[in-house]
Amino acid sequence: MSTLNAALQSTDMLLIDGLHAFEFEVEAGSLVIQCMDGRQLRRWCFSAEQVAAARAEGNDWLIDDAEAEHRLVLMSALRAPEEDEDEPHLQAPADR
């Protein structure tokens, strides 16, 4: 069974309680998440012990802090390739 810490290593963004969080840090097993909820900056801090105790529920993760249980959905961002290989490169004619 995978751990949340291991799963976080390969994710680009996540949802926490339905909010998109593009800024998160995993350091020494602890997890810090920040996101904007309208005009309000929301921030969650989870200790290494809380991250280790997180449990998988389908594709989601449930993690507890002192106040509540939170649902994390880990996602990978879609990335466009550096160069589109399907389209030919257009070059200006040599006489211009």
trRosetta pair geometry for C-beta under 8 A, 3 or more apart (Angstrom, degrees):
i j d omega theta_ij theta_ji phi_ij phi_ji
1 56 7.1 -152 -170 16 108 134
2 6 5.2 -125 -166 80 89 126
2 7 5.5 92 144 -55 127 98
2 56 7.2 77 68 -56 87 143
3 6 4.7 96 57 8 81 101
3 7 7.0 -148 94 -4 43 88
3 51 7.9 69 161 145 105 85
3 52 6.8 -21 -159 -130 129 57
3 54 7.7 102 -173 63 71 98
4 7 5.5 -58 -146 40 34 112
4 8 6.2 40 155 -27 68 104
4 31 7.9 -55 133 -46 120 149
4 51 5.4 -136 85 -173 122 77
4 52 7.7 -142 42 -89 103 20
4 54 4.0 23 -27 71 147 138
4 56 7.7 -177 -68 -65 80 79
4 61 5.1 99 -105 -150 112 152
4 63 6.8 71 -109 -75 170 118
4 72 7.4 76 -142 67 121 147
5 8 5.9 -52 -149 29 28 114
5 9 7.3 39 151 -31 58 97
5 26 6.7 138 -143 -162 74 136
5 29 5.9 -30 -111 -132 139 70
5 51 5.4 83 -64 146 92 122
5 52 6.9 -3 -23 -82 123 63
6 9 5.9 -45 -163 13 37 117
7 10 6.8 -76 -165 43 38 92
7 11 6.5 32 149 -27 73 118
7 61 7.2 174 72 -56 151 138
7 74 5.6 -164 150 -7 112 171
8 11 5.7 -65 -141 31 39 113
8 14 8.0 -34 -119 -51 84 141
8 24 7.7 -104 -155 118 116 129
8 26 5.0 124 124 -59 138 148
8 31 6.9 -129 -109 -105 164 120
8 51 8.0 -44 -11 -157 145 125
8 74 6.9 -130 -92 -112 53 133
9 26 7.2 -92 -75 65 63 156
10 76 7.5 -30 144 -88 81 109
11 14 6.0 48 145 -62 141 96
11 74 4.1 -91 -101 -169 150 105
11 75 6.4 85 -157 56 104 32
11 76 6.3 -113 -134 -76 56 63
12 75 6.9 -63 58 102 83 69
12 76 5.3 80 11 -146 108 46
12 77 3.9 -89 105 -3 152 98
13 20 6.7 3 168 -168 125 87
13 21 6.6 166 -167 84 78 53
13 22 4.9 -29 -116 -107 112 61
13 24 8.0 130 -135 11 44 112
13 75 5.2 -26 77 71 83 101
13 76 7.9 133 32 -123 76 11
13 77 5.7 82 -1 -61 111 96
14 21 5.3 -18 72 62 78 102
14 24 6.3 0 29 -6 117 153
14 33 7.3 -75 72 -123 121 128
14 72 5.5 -8 177 -166 131 93
14 73 6.2 158 -163 77 74 50
14 74 5.1 -31 -105 -105 101 51
14 75 6.2 162 -97 18 41 81
15 18 6.0 3 178 -117 116 14
15 19 6.5 145 -157 64 70 34
15 20 6.0 -38 -99 -92 74 46
15 21 6.9 145 -114 13 21 87
15 71 7.7 -11 110 111 96 87
15 72 6.9 152 79 -156 59 43
15 73 4.1 7 47 48 108 105
15 75 7.1 62 -15 -13 87 118
16 19 5.7 -28 66 58 72 91
16 21 5.3 26 4 -15 105 137
16 33 5.5 98 -30 140 154 159
16 35 7.1 175 40 7 109 136
16 44 6.3 -143 169 13 161 149
16 70 5.7 -1 -167 174 94 124
16 71 7.3 151 -154 79 45 51
16 72 5.6 -12 -100 -100 72 73
17 70 5.5 -72 -48 -146 99 86
17 71 6.0 113 -83 45 48 82
18 71 7.8 44 -32 73 67 113
19 35 5.1 153 140 98 116 149
19 37 5.8 -51 -121 -88 142 96
19 42 6.7 33 115 55 169 149
20 35 6.3 162 91 -144 50 140
21 24 5.6 63 137 -48 117 109
21 33 4.9 3 -174 -171 157 106
21 34 6.7 138 -150 74 102 33
21 35 4.0 -98 -100 -55 75 123
22 35 7.2 110 18 -106 63 92
23 33 7.4 128 96 -160 65 48
23 34 4.5 -29 92 64 117 98
23 35 6.8 171 43 -75 90 59
24 31 6.6 -1 -179 -170 110 89
24 32 6.5 172 -154 88 62 52
24 33 4.4 -10 -107 -105 104 71
24 34 7.1 -180 -81 22 55 63
25 31 7.3 165 84 -149 51 45
25 32 4.8 1 53 54 96 100
26 29 7.4 -1 -177 -120 89 10
26 30 7.3 169 -152 81 51 41
26 31 5.5 -13 -101 -99 74 75
26 51 7.8 114 -134 -133 100 159
27 30 5.9 -24 69 59 70 88
27 32 7.6 -5 20 6 105 107
28 48 6.3 -72 127 -70 76 128
29 47 8.0 14 114 158 96 53
29 48 3.1 49 110 -126 120 107
29 51 5.8 -176 169 62 75 136
29 52 6.9 0 -174 -46 121 99
30 45 7.2 4 172 -174 115 81
30 46 6.3 174 -163 91 69 59
30 47 5.5 -45 -113 -144 100 32
30 48 5.0 -65 -61 -52 68 70
30 51 6.6 -175 -122 -13 29 132
31 44 7.8 -4 114 110 93 96
31 45 7.5 163 89 -155 55 40
31 46 4.4 2 58 55 98 108
31 50 7.9 -109 34 88 104 104
31 51 5.2 127 -11 -84 114 124
31 63 7.9 -35 59 -175 145 168
32 43 7.2 -10 -172 -168 88 93
32 44 7.3 170 -152 88 44 55
32 45 5.2 -4 -107 -108 80 75
32 46 7.7 -162 -71 26 40 67
33 43 7.0 162 86 -152 56 46
33 44 4.6 1 54 54 102 100
33 45 8.0 -161 25 -71 66 36
33 46 7.9 30 -2 -1 101 103
34 41 6.5 -12 -164 -173 101 96
34 42 7.0 157 -153 83 50 55
34 43 5.1 -8 -102 -102 79 80
35 41 7.8 163 87 -153 28 56
35 42 5.5 -14 64 59 75 101
36 39 7.4 -21 -170 -129 103 13
36 40 7.1 140 -160 75 60 41
36 41 6.1 -39 -101 -98 65 56
36 42 7.3 151 -116 13 13 83
37 40 4.9 -28 69 71 90 97
37 41 7.9 144 22 -114 77 8
37 42 4.9 52 -9 -25 117 123
44 65 6.9 -145 -161 -38 99 153
44 70 6.8 45 -141 -72 158 172
45 65 7.8 101 75 -124 55 138
46 50 4.2 -123 -170 91 93 128
46 51 5.4 116 124 -56 119 83
46 63 5.9 -15 -119 159 152 136
46 65 6.1 -110 -99 -83 80 102
47 50 4.7 99 52 6 75 100
47 51 7.1 -138 97 -2 41 86
48 51 5.7 -53 -147 38 33 112
48 52 6.2 34 153 -20 65 108
49 52 5.7 -54 -145 38 30 111
49 53 6.3 22 156 -14 64 111
50 53 5.8 -60 -144 42 30 107
50 54 7.0 55 150 -49 61 86
50 63 6.0 78 157 -175 96 101
50 64 6.4 -130 -147 74 101 64
50 65 6.2 28 -144 -93 155 63
51 54 5.8 -27 -160 -9 36 117
51 63 6.9 -3 -103 -131 45 132
53 63 7.6 112 85 -136 79 71
53 64 7.0 -49 105 38 121 101
54 61 5.0 25 164 176 124 111
54 62 6.4 170 -160 81 75 45
54 63 4.1 -27 -104 -89 107 89
54 64 8.0 -177 -95 10 63 65
54 72 7.5 -12 -157 27 141 129
55 61 7.1 156 79 -155 30 66
55 62 5.4 -16 61 57 82 97
56 60 7.4 140 -160 83 57 45
56 61 5.8 -40 -100 -101 55 70
56 62 7.9 169 -101 15 7 78
57 60 5.0 -26 70 74 88 96
57 61 7.2 148 21 -107 77 19
57 62 5.5 47 -7 -20 123 109
57 71 8.0 -67 54 -128 127 97
59 73 6.9 43 118 -138 95 84
59 74 7.8 -129 165 45 84 81
60 71 5.4 -14 -178 -167 132 97
60 72 6.5 145 -168 74 74 49
60 73 5.3 -43 -109 -86 83 74
61 71 7.4 142 75 -160 47 49
61 72 4.3 -19 63 62 100 105
61 73 7.8 -180 21 -75 75 30
61 74 7.0 46 -2 -22 117 103
62 69 5.7 -1 -172 -179 102 110
62 70 7.3 153 -154 76 53 43
62 71 6.0 -24 -98 -100 68 63
62 72 7.7 -169 -76 19 20 80
63 69 7.3 154 79 -157 32 63
63 70 5.3 -26 66 62 83 94
63 72 6.1 29 3 -11 115 119
64 68 7.4 -141 -141 116 66 29
64 69 5.1 -34 -94 -101 77 71
64 70 7.5 163 -93 15 26 75
65 68 6.7 11 53 50 86 54
65 70 6.9 27 -1 -8 100 116
80 84 7.9 -34 177 -75 104 86
81 84 6.4 132 71 -88 109 43
81 85 6.7 -24 103 -14 159 94
84 87 4.7 28 108 24 119 106
92 96 4.9 -84 160 55 119 137
93 96 5.4 100 69 -11 81 103
